[in-house]
């Protein structure tokens, strides 16, 4: 007898429907799994055998052959346990095949028959909805699965519950949708004393989704400013929240939570490896650049990261996605991030301070700053100095704006950008940082004085084509914050002041 159940295989965020074919036939007792299973799938034989035994069900003394179709795709993970077990139960006549074929199934089995949580439940539930099937998953992850908005979600605690469910002896209720918010400290922009120009740069970065690097001595407030950027960012749309949650689900970082609605803020240590930052491993997992999707990736002490790790960021900062290529697979993850970086001007950190700079200045600064390549810096829209704040300035500084006040201006500017892009036929573009080519020329219309200033500056400083376009994007964001349609000289001038650093810090 041949029975069929359905599950999924993962390729990045892409899900592929897998048909689990189970045949129980006469012959020498054996349990064989074919269809490119990895070690975890092959070991499912013993977990299934023990789980059935705990229910008083003995495996038939026959030849059991399981085929995972399509057979040319590598099957990785423990979520195949439950569909394999249900396929065997259908082959033994314990579960009705017609009922089982209506569901996509994921779940790991414990030796006592308990259904254990697995990674990737949300994207699997989305796939089940797209193919018009119900979805069976571990009970702990039912709240996660319902956000796919499928017709039927069956969260089960153990194998016995599922058997009773298919026999009609037990009704399993569909869980209610829930929203999880990332635990965050109560930080506010008003807590930053001084640094008014840096606050202005952060507001522009938030309004247009621009990348930013801050250069300054230790203790000047770079990390403090970066940590408060999420407090002025607009809330995620439902599509962004769903995509962010799917990435966290694939990476196994949901921990029982459901939909994530707060923009992620990831701050990896500078010892992070290249795969940890951009993704990799086997099976391929998303890295920090994807876990920060639709949010902020903060790289503190930027020159302390390895050169190869930083250079791996160059392509994703342009394409807003990361491609992980291996001999056996090619995986793509989204990387729609806002990169915020911070660094000292030199290794000792006190370049320009005659009382504290080291004896090797300014040579040590040149060596330290040379760790950041020109092509990477060219992809960072805003490059500003964050000078030290004196105790007198801190004591006399008035209380600044609350984050909520700044956030209102950011939300208004982003609304202008989105509505403009929708009128031009590009509703997928939310911010000015995504503009390119003809679309950028169409929205960044300059008056004669602004055009003369930008062209003259670009010619004098040998500004690259990428630098020219990114200056236009910055100026467009500044104009949007002021609700102006035409780019004027003042907008270009402010964009140029944010784009280039003071002469003391020559990269």
C-alpha positions in Angstrom: 0.0 0.0 0.0 1.3 3.5 -0.9 0.4 6.5 1.3 1.2 10.1 0.8 1.7 13.0 3.2 3.0 16.5 2.4 5.7 18.7 4.0 8.2 21.3 2.9 11.8 21.8 2.0 13.5 25.2 2.6 15.7 27.1 0.2 16.3 30.4 2.0 12.8 31.9 2.4 11.6 29.9 -0.6 9.5 26.8 0.3 9.2 23.7 -1.9 6.3 21.3 -1.4 7.6 17.8 -0.7 5.5 14.7 -1.1 6.3 12.0 1.4 5.5 8.6 -0.2 5.4 5.6 2.1 5.2 2.1 0.8 4.8 -0.9 3.1 5.4 -4.2 1.2 6.3 -7.8 1.8 9.9 -8.7 2.3 12.7 -8.6 4.8 12.0 -6.1 7.6 13.7 -2.8 6.7 13.1 0.9 7.0 14.7 2.9 4.1 14.5 6.6 3.4 15.5 7.9 -0.1 15.3 11.2 -1.8 18.5 12.9 -0.6 17.9 12.9 3.1 20.5 14.4 5.4 21.7 12.9 8.6 18.9 14.4 10.7 16.2 12.9 8.3 17.9 9.5 8.3 17.9 9.4 12.1 14.2 10.0 12.1 13.7 6.2 11.7 14.7 5.6 15.3 12.6 8.6 16.7 9.5 7.4 14.8 10.0 3.8 15.9 10.3 4.9 19.6 7.4 7.3 19.3 5.0 4.7 17.9 6.2 2.2 20.5 5.3 4.7 23.3 1.7 4.6 22.0 1.6 0.8 21.9 2.0 0.6 18.1 4.5 -1.8 16.8 6.2 -1.2 13.4 5.0 -3.8 10.9 7.7 -6.5 10.2 7.7 -5.6 6.5 9.8 -3.6 4.1 9.1 0.1 4.6 10.3 2.4 1.9 10.0 6.2 2.1 10.6 8.5 -0.9 10.9 12.2 -0.4 9.8 13.7 -3.8 11.2 15.6 -5.6 14.1 13.4 -5.0 16.8 15.7 -6.5 16.4 18.3 -3.7 18.4 17.9 -0.5 16.1 17.4 2.5 17.5 18.9 5.7 16.1 19.2 9.2 14.0 17.3 11.8 10.6 18.7 10.7 10.2 15.5 8.5 9.7 13.3 11.5 5.9 14.0 11.9 5.0 13.6 8.2 6.9 10.4 8.0 5.2 9.0 11.1 1.8 9.9 9.8 2.6 8.4 6.4 3.5 5.1 8.1 0.3 5.2 10.2 -1.7 5.8 7.0 0.1 2.9 5.4 -0.9 0.7 8.4 -4.5 1.8 8.1 -4.5 3.7 11.5 -5.0 7.1 9.8 -7.3 7.7 6.8 -5.2 8.6 3.7 -7.8 10.9 2.2 -7.9 13.1 5.4 -4.1 13.1 5.7 -3.6 14.3 2.1 -5.4 17.6 2.9 -2.6 18.8 5.1 1.0 20.1 5.0 2.8 18.7 8.1 5.9 19.7 10.0 7.2 18.7 13.4 9.9 16.8 15.2 9.0 13.8 17.3 10.3 13.0 20.8 10.8 9.4 21.9 7.6 9.7 23.9 5.5 10.9 21.0 5.6 14.6 21.9 5.7 16.9 18.9 8.7 19.3 19.3 9.1 22.8 17.8 11.0 23.2 14.6 12.4 26.1 12.5 10.5 27.6 9.6 6.9 27.1 10.7 5.6 30.4 9.4 7.0 30.1 5.8 5.7 26.5 5.7 2.2 27.7 6.8 2.3 30.3 4.0 3.1 27.6 1.5 0.3 25.5 2.8 -2.1 28.4 2.3 -0.8 28.9 -1.2 -1.5 25.3 -2.2 -4.9 25.3 -0.6 -4.1 22.8 2.2 -4.5 22.8 6.0 -1.4 22.9 8.2 -0.3 20.7 11.1 2.4 21.9 13.4 3.7 21.7 17.0 1.3 23.2 19.5 3.9 25.7 20.8 4.0 27.2 17.3 0.3 27.5 16.5 0.2 31.2 17.2 3.1 31.6 14.7 1.3 29.6 12.0 -2.0 31.5 12.1 -0.4 34.6 10.7 -0.2 32.9 7.3 -4.0 33.3 7.4 -4.6 29.7 6.2 -8.1 28.2 6.5 -7.1 25.4 8.9 -4.3 25.3 11.4 -3.9 22.2 13.6 -1.4 22.7 16.5 -0.9 19.3 18.2 1.0 18.5 21.4 1.7 14.8 20.6 1.1 12.0 18.1 -1.8 10.6 20.1 -3.7 13.8 19.8 -3.3 13.7 16.0 -4.5 10.1 15.8 -7.6 11.0 17.8 -8.1 14.2 15.7 -8.1 12.1 12.4 -10.6 9.7 14.0 -12.9 12.5 14.9 -12.6 11.8 18.6 -10.8 15.1 19.4 -11.3 18.6 18.1 -8.2 20.8 18.1 -9.1 24.5 18.1 -7.3 27.0 15.8 -5.2 29.3 18.0 -5.8 33.1 18.0 -3.4 35.5 16.3 -1.0 37.3 18.6 1.6 40.0 18.2 5.1 39.8 19.8 7.1 42.9 20.5 10.8 42.7 20.9 11.9 43.5 24.4 13.7 46.9 24.3 15.1 49.3 26.9 13.3 52.6 27.4 15.6 54.8 25.4 14.7 58.3 24.1 16.6 60.7 21.9 16.1 63.5 24.5 18.7 61.7 26.7 21.5 62.6 24.3 23.1 65.8 25.4 24.4 68.1 22.7 25.3 66.5 19.3 22.6 68.4 17.5 24.1 67.9 14.1 24.4 64.2 14.7 20.7 64.1 15.8 19.8 65.9 12.6 21.8 63.4 10.6 20.0 60.5 12.3 16.6 62.1 11.5 17.5 62.4 7.8 18.9 58.8 7.8 15.6 57.5 9.4 13.4 59.5 7.0 15.1 58.2 3.9 16.5 54.8 5.0 20.1 56.0 4.4 23.2 54.2 5.7 25.3 56.2 8.1 28.8 56.2 9.7 29.8 58.2 12.7 33.5 59.0 13.4 34.5 60.4 16.8 36.6 59.8 19.9 35.5 57.3 22.6 32.6 58.5 24.8 31.3 61.0 22.3 27.9 59.3 22.1 28.1 57.2 18.9 26.7 54.0 20.3 24.2 56.0 22.3 22.9 57.7 19.2 22.7 54.4 17.2 20.8 52.7 20.0 18.1 55.4 19.8 17.6 55.2 16.0 14.8 52.5 16.2 12.9 54.9 18.5 12.4 57.3 15.6 11.8 54.8 12.8 8.2 54.3 11.6 6.4 51.1 12.4 6.6 48.2 10.0 3.9 47.4 7.5 2.2 44.1 7.7 4.2 42.8 4.8 7.5 43.9 6.4 6.5 42.3 9.7 5.6 39.0 8.0 8.9 38.9 6.1 10.9 39.7 9.2 9.1 37.1 11.2 9.7 34.5 8.5 13.4 35.1 8.6 13.4 34.8 12.4 11.4 31.6 12.0 13.9 30.1 9.6 16.8 31.0 11.9 15.0 29.5 15.0 14.9 32.8 16.9 11.2 33.2 17.5 11.2 31.2 20.7 7.4 30.8 20.9 6.7 34.3 19.8 4.3 35.1 16.9 4.4 38.1 14.6 7.2 40.6 15.2 6.1 44.2 14.7 9.1 46.1 16.1 12.0 46.8 13.7 15.0 44.6 14.5 18.2 46.2 15.8 21.2 43.8 15.5 24.6 44.7 16.9 27.1 41.9 16.3 30.5 41.9 18.0 33.4 42.8 15.8 34.8 39.3 16.1 31.8 37.9 14.1 32.8 35.7 11.1 31.8 36.3 7.5 29.1 33.6 7.6 27.7 34.9 10.9 27.3 38.4 9.3 26.0 37.5 5.8 24.8 34.0 6.3 26.0 30.5 5.5 26.5 27.1 7.1 24.8 23.8 6.3 21.9 24.0 6.0 22.3 27.7 5.0 21.0 30.0 7.8 20.4 33.7 7.6 23.2 35.9 9.0 23.0 39.2 10.9 22.4 41.2 7.7 19.2 39.2 7.1 18.1 39.0 10.7 18.2 42.9 10.6 16.0 42.9 7.5 13.6 45.9 7.5 15.6 47.2 10.5 19.0 48.4 11.6 22.4 46.6 11.5 24.8 48.5 13.8 28.5 47.8 13.4 30.4 49.3 16.3 34.2 49.7 16.1 33.9 49.2 12.3 37.7 48.9 11.5 38.0 46.0 14.1 35.9 43.7 11.8 38.0 41.6 9.5 38.5 43.1 6.0 36.9 40.1 4.2 33.8 40.4 6.5 33.3 44.0 5.7 33.9 43.6 2.0 31.1 40.9 2.0 28.7 43.8 2.7 29.4 45.6 -0.5 27.0 43.7 -2.8 24.1 43.4 -0.4 24.1 47.1 0.4 23.5 47.7 -3.3 21.1 44.8 -4.2 19.4 44.6 -0.8 19.6 40.8 -0.8 22.4 38.3 -0.1 23.1 35.3 -2.3 24.8 32.3 -0.6 26.3 30.1 -3.2 27.6 26.6 -2.5 28.4 23.6 -4.7 25.1 21.9 -3.9 22.8 24.9 -3.4 22.2 28.5 -4.0 20.2 30.3 -1.3 18.9 33.9 -1.3 17.9 35.9 1.7 16.6 39.5 1.8 18.9 42.1 3.3 16.9 45.3 3.3 18.8 46.9 6.1 19.9 50.3 7.3 23.6 50.1 8.0 24.7 52.3 11.0 28.5 52.1 11.7 30.7 53.8 14.3 34.4 54.1 14.6 37.2 56.0 16.3 39.4 58.3 14.1 42.5 56.2 15.0 43.5 53.3 17.2 44.0 55.3 20.3 40.8 57.2 19.5 42.1 60.8 20.3 43.3 62.1 17.0 43.3 65.9 17.1 43.5 66.1 20.9 47.0 67.2 21.6 46.8 66.2 25.2 45.7 62.6 24.6 46.7 61.5 21.1 49.4 58.9 20.7 53.0 59.6 19.5 52.3 58.0 16.1 49.6 60.5 15.1 48.6 61.1 12.4 50.2 58.1 10.8 48.3 55.7 13.1 45.1 57.3 11.9 45.9 56.7 8.3 46.7 53.0 9.0 43.6 52.6 11.1 41.2 54.3 8.6 42.7 52.4 5.7 41.0 49.2 7.0 37.8 50.6 5.5 37.8 50.4 1.8 36.8 53.2 -0.5 34.1 51.2 -2.3 32.4 50.3 1.0 32.5 53.9 2.2 31.0 55.0 -1.1 27.9 53.0 -0.3 27.4 54.8 3.0 25.2 57.9 2.3 25.9 59.9 5.5 29.4 60.2 6.9 29.6 62.6 9.9 31.9 63.6 12.7 30.7 63.1 16.3 33.0 65.3 18.4 33.5 65.0 22.2 31.0 66.9 24.3 32.6 69.0 27.1 31.2 68.8 30.7 30.2 72.4 30.4 28.1 71.8 27.3 26.5 68.7 28.9 25.5 70.7 32.0 24.2 73.6 30.0 22.5 71.7 27.2 18.7 72.1 27.2 16.5 69.0 27.1 16.2 67.8 23.5 13.2 66.6 21.6 11.5 63.4 22.5 11.9 60.5 20.0 8.1 60.5 19.4 8.3 64.1 18.1 11.1 63.3 15.7 9.3 60.1 14.7 6.2 62.1 13.5 8.4 64.1 11.1 10.0 60.8 9.9 6.7 59.2 9.3 5.4 62.2 7.4 8.4 62.2 5.1 8.2 58.5 4.4 4.5 58.9 3.6 5.4 61.5 1.0 8.0 59.2 -0.5 5.7 56.2 -0.6 2.8 58.1 -2.2 5.1 59.6 -4.8 6.6 56.2 -5.7 3.1 54.7 -5.9 2.1 57.4 -8.4 5.2 56.5 -10.5 4.3 52.8 -10.5 6.7 51.6 -7.8 4.8 50.7 -4.7 7.5 48.3 -3.6 9.9 51.3 -2.9 9.3 52.8 0.5 12.3 55.1 0.9 14.5 57.4 -1.2 17.5 55.2 -0.5 15.9 52.6 -2.9 15.7 55.1 -5.8 18.0 54.5 -8.9 18.3 55.4 -12.5 15.5 57.2 -14.4 13.3 57.1 -11.3 15.8 59.1 -9.3 16.1 61.7 -12.0 12.4 61.9 -12.2 11.9 62.7 -8.5 15.1 64.6 -7.8 14.4 67.7 -9.9 16.8 70.6 -9.0 16.6 74.3 -9.7 19.5 76.0 -11.5 21.4 77.0 -8.4 21.2 73.6 -6.9 22.3 71.9 -10.1 25.3 74.3 -10.5 26.4 73.6 -6.9 26.2 69.9 -7.2 27.9 69.7 -10.6 30.7 72.1 -9.6 31.4 70.2 -6.3 31.3 66.8 -8.1 33.8 68.1 -10.7 36.1 69.7 -8.2 36.2 66.7 -5.8 36.0 64.0 -8.5 32.9 62.6 -7.0 32.0 59.2 -8.3 28.7 58.5 -10.1 27.5 56.5 -7.1 28.4 59.4 -4.8 26.6 61.8 -7.1 23.4 59.7 -7.0 23.6 59.2 -3.2 23.9 63.0 -2.7 20.8 63.4 -4.8 18.9 60.8 -2.7 20.0 62.6 0.5 18.9 66.0 -0.9 15.5 64.5 -1.9 15.0 63.2 1.7 15.9 66.6 3.2 13.4 68.3 0.9 10.8 65.7 1.8 11.3 66.6 5.5 10.5 70.2 4.6 7.6 69.1 2.3 9.2 70.7 -0.8 9.0 69.3 -4.3 12.0 71.0 -5.9 15.6 70.5 -4.7 17.1 73.8 -3.8 20.6 74.9 -3.2 20.2 74.6 0.6 19.1 71.0 0.3 22.1 70.1 -1.9 24.5 72.0 0.5 23.2 70.1 3.5 23.4 66.8 1.7 27.1 67.5 0.7 27.9 68.5 4.3 26.6 65.1 5.4 28.2 63.2 2.6 31.8 64.2 3.3 33.8 64.3 6.5 36.0 67.1 8.0 39.5 67.3 6.6 41.1 65.9 9.8 39.6 62.5 9.1 40.9 61.5 5.7 39.8 58.0 4.8 
